[in-house]
Amino acid sequence: MDVVVPWVDENILEPSVYKFLDTPYLERGSMTRDALAVWFITSGGGAIMYFVFATLSYLLIYDKSQEQDKRFLKHQKLKEIGVALSSIPIMGVISLPFFVGEVWGYSRLYHNVDDWGVPFLLFSIVSFLLFTDCLIYWIHRGLHYRWFYSYLHKPHHWWKVPTPYASHAFHPIDGFLQSFPYHVYVYLFPLHKWTFIALFIAVNFWTISIHDGDYRVPPLLTKIVNGAAHHTVHHLEFNYNYGQFFTLWDIIGGSYRKPEGEIIKKKKTEKRA
């Protein structure tokens, strides 16, 4: 994040915000000023990225015939967008300590690839995906316990037949908890800064993709990759397929359910707690 904050500070916030404010708390190099820049990036940039790419996914990929399903809510897309855009800025606030800590050098992010070498860089990408997938599985599964579900996770399950706009339609604390492993990783393990930014963006794309209704996955990867079909089963069946990227922990935890035509297309509506 520290590779992005200075540019945003100088080219966007300085001419549009800071020059009108005279306060020592916003002096260049202060933690408050960096925190404001981080929030602007994660909230403003996050909202724009969500809306643009969810819209492209909806227009170009999403099977709009699913909107004829009896479980598809009236004005659902607008409701999904409303929940997402109201939650993203709050998630940005909750995540500030982690991002600001990265900017101020408290994480294990590093700048030069040569510091650890290309083989380690490639290894760190794999370990990032495996580490975060494990933690997200257990966090997501925990959010399905009755108390946590009722207060935090239920808004994401309003959408039995989700569209790409449902990808970020979370309660803000729910959304933060499921992003928590990404922050934890860089405080525990070395990771190249630009690689972290690329992975963070890719994770958001992936989140959109598992809500896009495109169930095409190469046959050899069907039982390995947790794609849109698996996640649709999760929205319909509730207690299955908690994983983010892979099915490994669902298989280990006994919560894996293979996507099948009768599961994806069935019309029976089940009442959930």
Beta strands, then each sheet from edge to edge (+ up, - down):
strand 1: 109-110
strand 2: 191-192
sheet 1: 1+ 2+
end
